[in-house]
């Protein structure tokens, strides 16, 4: 069973982004692919839940297929698979209605099962230190905007950007604000390794076994 949301976690809600079409994985629910005997989604939940006070899953289609995970399932806030910004917007609007007193939403990608267990706390500290509007993770010199920390106060601005302006690329919107970028080490491997394709999933199996033997 996955750990519960921690009452000692920062005042942050979380949303797991699983609203894509998984074309490079061959379609279907990438989050339900198996890694080391568990679904990718179960592994992501286990890492995310202790870091937040409330957690939801952003996914489209019939939510019943995720019933075993006991999470609120929220569809994209705008139609036609508008990308990760639509999932972030869904998380912000869900948190506004269902997570009173929490001013931030952390986003997690469902295909990155090794992300850091201190991700949220480090993003939050960086925002406080730099007086930034948003924060995102980075590793190996690359940013990972889907692993971000988003303030609820920007929900209306994001809705305008996605719905009225048609913005789809995360950086096209976040570039309007001060973003704190938090670098994470890539040893022994990149914690933001993501399984987009079947061969990536096979590599993730190798990484998982290596980590177990370390």
C-alpha positions, 0 to 999 in steps of 0.5 A, a space after each residue: 500500500 502506498 504511504 498516506 499524504 503526510 500531515 507534516 508535508 509542506 502546505 502543498 497539494 500534488 497532481 500526477 500528470 497522466 493525461 497524455 495519449 502515450 503515443 511513443 509507448 504505443 498508446 493506452 495508459 502508460 501509467 499502468 505499465 509494469 516496472 519491477 512488479 508495480 505499475 509506474 503510477 503506483 511507484 509515482 504515488 509512493 514517492 509523491 504522497 509523503 511530499 504533499 497534503 493532498 494528491 490527485 491524478 490528472 487523467 482523461 477517459 473513464 476514471 474507473 480504471 484507476 479506482 484501485 489507486 484511491 485518488 481523485 481523478 480529474 480530467 484536463 480542464 480544456 479538451 483535445 489533449 492540450 498538453 501538460 499545462 492543461 493538467 497543471 491547470 486542472 490541478 490548480 482548479 481542483 486544489 482551489 475547490 478541494 484543498 483549502 488552505 493550500 496555496 501551491 500545487 506540485 506537479 509530477 510526471 507519471 512516467 518518471 518513477 525515480 524522481 527525488 523524495 525531497 523534490 517538493 521541499 527543495 522547490 518550495 525553499 528555492 521559491 522562498 530564497 529567490 522570491 520567485 513566482 514558480 519553481 521547476 526541477 533540473 538535472 544534467 543541465 536540462 530543465 524538467 518543467 513538468 516537475 514544478 511548483 505552481 501557485 494557485 494565484 496564477 490559475 486564472 492567468 494560466 486558464 487565459 493562456 491555455 484557452 484564449 491564447 492557445 499556449 501549449 508549451 510550458 516554457 511559453 507561459 512560465 517564461 512570463 514569470 520569475 522561475 526558480 530552477 533547482 538542480 538535482 544530481 544525476 548520480 548514480 542516474 538521472 532521477 528524472 529519467 522518464 519511460 516514454 517508449 518500451 525501450 525506456 521501460 526496459 532501461 528503467 528495469 535495469 536502473 531499478 535492479 542496479 539501485 536495489 543492489 547498490 
